[in-house]
Amino acid sequence: MFFKQLAARESSLSYFFGCAGLGKAVAIDVVAGDEDWFVEQAKEAGVQITHVIDTHVHADHYTGGRELARRVGAPYCLHEAAKNFVAFDFEALHDSQLIDVGNVKVEVLHTPGHTIDSMCLLVKDARRGDASWFVVTGDTLFVGAVGRPDLAGHEEEMAEQLWESLQHKLLCLPNELEIYPGHQAGSACGAGLSGKPSSTIGFEKKFNPALSMDKAAFVREVTANIPPRPADMDRIVTANIAA
C-alpha cells in the first residue's frame, strides 16, 4: 500500500492512497486547483484512480473532486445523504459499504454532525492482515478538536449528532488506529485544531477535551465556541452543489 497526504489551501488536508500491486487508488477531499497533483501522482505510481471521494460537501473551499473524477474517468462519490441537496448525479455511498481498491479495503462510516452527509473512511491493507490501519476522519474529528456543528443550522441538534458519531463510530475503534483529518490548524471548520496532521484514537481520547464530555456538556461546549463562518461560504457551497 502507498499513502500520501497533501497539505492544501485553507489548511485542508487531502489524501491519495491505494494498491500499487494491482494498480488502483483513491483520491479524497481534493481541493480545486490540485487536480494536476493527483494525476501526476497516479502516473508516477502506475495506478488508476478508481474513486474520487469527498468526505462531505465542503463549505470552506471549492472542491476539485468533480473535475478530477471527470479527467480520470472515475466516479465522484459522496454519502447518500447529500442527495437531499446536491443538484447533480454522483455515486452515493452508504454506511458500512466496502470499497475495493485492490488489496486496500475502505469502509464507509456515516458520521453526521459537522454536516448531515459527513463520513469517515476506515482503511485496511489486506496484505498486512485483517486489522484496520487508519481512518480518514474528514471534518468529524481533528487532532485536538472536533468539527463545527453549525454550517447547516440547527446547531444543538447537529452537535448531538456529532457526539453520537464520535462516541459510537470513532471512539470505539482501536486506540492504536491512526487518524488523518480533513484540516489542521488555521481552518475555520473547527476551533482549537492542532498543527499536527495526524494522531491516533488513543491519543485523542486522552488529550482531546471534547471527547471526554457527556452529551450535554459536549453540546454546550461546541455550540459556545463556534468560529466565524468561512469567507464566501454561501458562494462556495452553491458552487459545490450546483449542477
One Martini backbone bead per residue (centre of mass of N, CA, C, O) as a GRO file, in nm:
protein
  243
    1MET     BB    1   0.098   0.035   0.021
    2PHE     BB    2   0.010   0.369  -0.048
    3PHE     BB    3   0.076   0.709   0.098
    4LYS     BB    4  -0.074   1.047   0.076
    5GLN     BB    5  -0.029   1.382   0.194
    6LEU     BB    6  -0.201   1.699   0.132
    7ALA     BB    7  -0.127   2.029   0.166
    8ALA     BB    8  -0.365   2.275   0.145
    9ARG     BB    9  -0.584   2.493   0.124
   10GLU     BB   10  -0.732   2.602   0.411
   11SER     BB   11  -0.594   2.377   0.586
   12SER     BB   12  -0.597   2.134   0.410
   13LEU     BB   13  -0.647   1.768   0.369
   14SER     BB   14  -0.527   1.533   0.146
   15TYR     BB   15  -0.575   1.208  -0.036
   16PHE     BB   16  -0.345   0.933  -0.148
   17PHE     BB   17  -0.435   0.589  -0.212
   18GLY     BB   18  -0.316   0.232  -0.246
   19CYS     BB   19  -0.252  -0.025  -0.498
   20ALA     BB   20   0.027  -0.105  -0.674
   21GLY     BB   21  -0.003  -0.405  -0.760
   22LEU     BB   22  -0.317  -0.339  -0.887
   23GLY     BB   23  -0.356  -0.032  -0.980
   24LYS     BB   24  -0.502   0.132  -0.727
   25ALA     BB   25  -0.699   0.436  -0.637
   26VAL     BB   26  -0.758   0.715  -0.410
   27ALA     BB   27  -0.935   1.030  -0.377
   28ILE     BB   28  -0.936   1.284  -0.109
   29ASP     BB   29  -1.029   1.593  -0.075
   30VAL     BB   30  -1.019   1.777  -0.326
   31VAL     BB   31  -0.874   2.068  -0.432
   32ALA     BB   32  -0.898   2.323  -0.617
   33GLY     BB   33  -0.597   2.296  -0.827
   34ASP     BB   34  -0.494   1.976  -0.752
   35GLU     BB   35  -0.536   1.776  -0.989
   36ASP     BB   36  -0.250   1.740  -1.109
   37TRP     BB   37  -0.122   1.596  -0.870
   38PHE     BB   38  -0.292   1.335  -0.894
   39VAL     BB   39  -0.218   1.262  -1.182
   40GLU     BB   40   0.089   1.244  -1.130
   41GLN     BB   41   0.083   1.031  -0.904
   42ALA     BB   42  -0.050   0.808  -1.071
   43LYS     BB   43   0.167   0.791  -1.287
   44GLU     BB   44   0.410   0.725  -1.100
   45ALA     BB   45   0.256   0.462  -0.971
   46GLY     BB   46   0.077   0.307  -1.185
   47VAL     BB   47  -0.231   0.414  -1.149
   48GLN     BB   48  -0.580   0.400  -1.092
   49ILE     BB   49  -0.847   0.604  -1.042
   50THR     BB   50  -1.152   0.473  -0.897
   51HIS     BB   51  -1.191   0.708  -0.670
   52VAL     BB   52  -1.374   1.010  -0.579
   53ILE     BB   53  -1.373   1.166  -0.252
   54ASP     BB   54  -1.603   1.324  -0.036
   55THR     BB   55  -1.672   1.357   0.304
   56HIS     BB   56  -1.811   1.629   0.205
   57VAL     BB   57  -1.962   1.921   0.171
   58HIS     BB   58  -1.794   2.202   0.120
   59ALA     BB   59  -1.745   2.547   0.280
   60ASP     BB   60  -1.418   2.647   0.246
   61HIS     BB   61  -1.396   2.500  -0.045
   62TYR     BB   62  -1.328   2.411  -0.354
   63THR     BB   63  -1.384   2.144  -0.536
   64GLY     BB   64  -1.185   1.887  -0.726
   65GLY     BB   65  -1.339   1.616  -0.761
   66ARG     BB   66  -1.507   1.642  -1.021
   67GLU     BB   67  -1.273   1.708  -1.214
   68LEU     BB   68  -1.100   1.461  -1.159
   69ALA     BB   69  -1.308   1.249  -1.236
   70ARG     BB   70  -1.334   1.341  -1.529
   71ARG     BB   71  -1.030   1.305  -1.613
   72VAL     BB   72  -1.014   0.980  -1.507
   73GLY     BB   73  -1.296   0.820  -1.509
   74ALA     BB   74  -1.435   0.855  -1.228
   75PRO     BB   75  -1.613   0.844  -0.959
   76TYR     BB   76  -1.814   1.059  -0.774
   77CYS     BB   77  -1.821   1.079  -0.410
   78LEU     BB   78  -2.092   1.051  -0.176
   79HIS     BB   79  -2.309   1.063   0.046
   80GLU     BB   80  -2.646   0.992   0.027
   81ALA     BB   81  -2.743   1.252   0.187
   82ALA     BB   82  -2.675   1.456  -0.055
   83LYS     BB   83  -2.938   1.419  -0.227
   84ASN     BB   84  -3.103   1.654  -0.076
   85PHE     BB   85  -2.891   1.904  -0.220
   86VAL     BB   86  -2.779   1.792  -0.479
   87ALA     BB   87  -2.766   1.879  -0.851
   88PHE     BB   88  -2.617   1.596  -0.904
   89ASP     BB   89  -2.459   1.327  -1.006
   90PHE     BB   90  -2.361   1.044  -0.797
   91GLU     BB   91  -2.187   0.830  -0.596
   92ALA     BB   92  -2.350   0.655  -0.352
   93LEU     BB   93  -2.282   0.622  -0.018
   94HIS     BB   94  -2.281   0.384   0.257
   95ASP     BB   95  -2.309   0.248   0.538
   96SER     BB   96  -2.062  -0.011   0.543
   97GLN     BB   97  -1.928   0.021   0.292
   98LEU     BB   98  -1.723  -0.143   0.047
   99ILE     BB   99  -1.407  -0.057  -0.096
  100ASP     BB  100  -1.225  -0.165  -0.375
  101VAL     BB  101  -0.846  -0.130  -0.376
  102GLY     BB  102  -0.754  -0.398  -0.403
  103ASN     BB  103  -0.578  -0.450  -0.108
  104VAL     BB  104  -0.760  -0.214  -0.047
  105LYS     BB  105  -0.989  -0.129   0.220
  106VAL     BB  106  -1.302   0.061   0.234
  107GLU     BB  107  -1.492   0.201   0.497
  108VAL     BB  108  -1.801   0.333   0.559
  109LEU     BB  109  -1.871   0.616   0.783
  110HIS     BB  110  -2.140   0.755   0.918
  111THR     BB  111  -2.084   1.113   1.049
  112PRO     BB  112  -2.283   1.308   1.167
  113GLY     BB  113  -2.266   1.696   1.240
  114HIS     BB  114  -2.119   1.884   1.060
  115THR     BB  115  -2.284   1.715   0.857
  116ILE     BB  116  -2.515   1.500   0.716
  117ASP     BB  117  -2.278   1.375   0.502
  118SER     BB  118  -2.074   1.278   0.683
  119MET     BB  119  -1.757   1.096   0.658
  120CYS     BB  120  -1.567   0.806   0.712
  121LEU     BB  121  -1.247   0.619   0.646
  122LEU     BB  122  -1.179   0.281   0.669
  123VAL     BB  123  -0.848   0.129   0.661
  124LYS     BB  124  -0.706  -0.153   0.481
  125ASP     BB  125  -0.443  -0.404   0.446
  126ALA     BB  126  -0.452  -0.724   0.339
  127ARG     BB  127  -0.136  -0.779   0.356
  128ARG     BB  128  -0.135  -0.712   0.685
  129GLY     BB  129  -0.440  -0.780   0.740
  130ASP     BB  130  -0.750  -0.730   0.924
  131ALA     BB  131  -0.660  -0.476   1.035
  132SER     BB  132  -0.689  -0.162   1.078
  133TRP     BB  133  -0.487   0.129   1.009
  134PHE     BB  134  -0.692   0.372   0.925
  135VAL     BB  135  -0.859   0.706   0.950
  136VAL     BB  136  -1.061   0.919   0.771
  137THR     BB  137  -1.221   1.214   0.932
  138GLY     BB  138  -1.237   1.477   0.820
  139ASP     BB  139  -1.477   1.697   1.001
  140THR     BB  140  -1.516   1.531   1.272
  141LEU     BB  141  -1.199   1.468   1.341
  142PHE     BB  142  -0.941   1.617   1.504
  143VAL     BB  143  -0.655   1.745   1.621
  144GLY     BB  144  -0.787   1.855   1.928
  145ALA     BB  145  -1.073   1.831   1.774
  146VAL     BB  146  -1.386   1.934   1.629
  147GLY     BB  147  -1.645   1.985   1.450
  148ARG     BB  148  -1.858   2.199   1.334
  149PRO     BB  149  -2.238   2.234   1.377
  150ASP     BB  150  -2.355   2.509   1.194
  151LEU     BB  151  -2.374   2.502   0.870
  152ALA     BB  152  -2.694   2.383   0.875
  153GLY     BB  153  -2.779   2.442   1.133
  154HIS     BB  154  -2.896   2.326   1.416
  155GLU     BB  155  -2.667   2.306   1.636
  156GLU     BB  156  -2.766   2.113   1.862
  157GLU     BB  157  -2.847   1.875   1.685
  158MET     BB  158  -2.568   1.841   1.548
  159ALA     BB  159  -2.406   1.801   1.808
  160GLU     BB  160  -2.544   1.540   1.888
  161GLN     BB  161  -2.458   1.383   1.635
  162LEU     BB  162  -2.155   1.416   1.677
  163TRP     BB  163  -2.135   1.265   1.943
  164GLU     BB  164  -2.241   0.997   1.834
  165SER     BB  165  -2.024   0.955   1.618
  166LEU     BB  166  -1.782   0.955   1.805
  167GLN     BB  167  -1.871   0.735   2.018
  168HIS     BB  168  -1.997   0.503   1.793
  169LYS     BB  169  -1.760   0.516   1.551
  170LEU     BB  170  -1.462   0.604   1.672
  171LEU     BB  171  -1.405   0.539   1.990
  172CYS     BB  172  -1.434   0.214   1.925
  173LEU     BB  173  -1.172   0.213   1.819
  174PRO     BB  174  -0.860   0.153   1.818
  175ASN     BB  175  -0.607   0.319   1.977
  176GLU     BB  176  -0.381   0.266   1.740
  177LEU     BB  177  -0.534   0.418   1.543
  178GLU     BB  178  -0.509   0.614   1.282
  179ILE     BB  179  -0.549   0.967   1.213
  180TYR     BB  180  -0.694   1.161   0.925
  181PRO     BB  181  -0.767   1.472   0.860
  182GLY     BB  182  -0.910   1.761   0.684
  183HIS     BB  183  -0.749   1.939   0.905
  184GLN     BB  184  -0.568   2.216   1.032
  185ALA     BB  185  -0.439   2.468   1.148
  186GLY     BB  186  -0.657   2.750   1.033
  187SER     BB  187  -0.929   2.644   1.032
  188ALA     BB  188  -1.297   2.701   1.017
  189CYS     BB  189  -1.408   2.390   1.098
  190GLY     BB  190  -1.276   2.464   1.384
  191ALA     BB  191  -1.169   2.456   1.729
  192GLY     BB  192  -0.835   2.401   1.820
  193LEU     BB  193  -0.642   2.308   1.615
  194SER     BB  194  -0.385   2.132   1.520
  195GLY     BB  195  -0.073   2.118   1.339
  196LYS     BB  196  -0.108   1.825   1.339
  197PRO     BB  197  -0.175   1.571   1.078
  198SER     BB  198  -0.185   1.349   1.318
  199SER     BB  199  -0.305   1.048   1.494
  200THR     BB  200  -0.484   0.885   1.756
  201ILE     BB  201  -0.731   0.756   1.929
  202GLY     BB  202  -0.590   0.742   2.207
  203PHE     BB  203  -0.480   1.031   2.217
  204GLU     BB  204  -0.754   1.174   2.190
  205LYS     BB  205  -0.889   1.056   2.439
  206LYS     BB  206  -0.672   1.193   2.636
  207PHE     BB  207  -0.640   1.513   2.491
  208ASN     BB  208  -0.932   1.556   2.388
  209PRO     BB  209  -1.175   1.728   2.549
  210ALA     BB  210  -1.443   1.651   2.385
  211LEU     BB  211  -1.427   1.322   2.439
  212SER     BB  212  -1.503   1.338   2.773
  213MET     BB  213  -1.789   1.424   2.728
  214ASP     BB  214  -2.095   1.462   2.766
  215LYS     BB  215  -2.350   1.553   2.577
  216ALA     BB  216  -2.428   1.821   2.716
  217ALA     BB  217  -2.140   1.939   2.735
  218PHE     BB  218  -2.070   1.923   2.439
  219VAL     BB  219  -2.292   2.107   2.328
  220ARG     BB  220  -2.212   2.356   2.486
  221GLU     BB  221  -1.920   2.382   2.385
  222VAL     BB  222  -1.951   2.379   2.062
  223THR     BB  223  -2.172   2.619   2.060
  224ALA     BB  224  -1.979   2.837   2.219
  225ASN     BB  225  -1.717   2.768   1.996
  226ILE     BB  226  -1.775   2.927   1.721
  227PRO     BB  227  -1.647   3.015   1.447
  228PRO     BB  228  -1.624   3.187   1.193
  229ARG     BB  229  -1.727   3.196   0.895
  230PRO     BB  230  -1.647   3.129   0.599
  231ALA     BB  231  -1.543   3.273   0.337
  232ASP     BB  232  -1.777   3.251   0.097
  233MET     BB  233  -1.967   3.013   0.171
  234ASP     BB  234  -2.218   3.033  -0.010
  235ARG     BB  235  -2.064   3.023  -0.280
  236ILE     BB  236  -1.922   2.753  -0.237
  237VAL     BB  237  -2.165   2.571  -0.191
  238THR     BB  238  -2.310   2.633  -0.454
  239ALA     BB  239  -2.081   2.517  -0.634
  240ASN     BB  240  -2.069   2.220  -0.493
  241ILE     BB  241  -2.400   2.165  -0.577
  242ALA     BB  242  -2.400   2.224  -0.864
  243ALA     BB  243  -2.468   2.133  -1.199
   0.00000   0.00000   0.00000
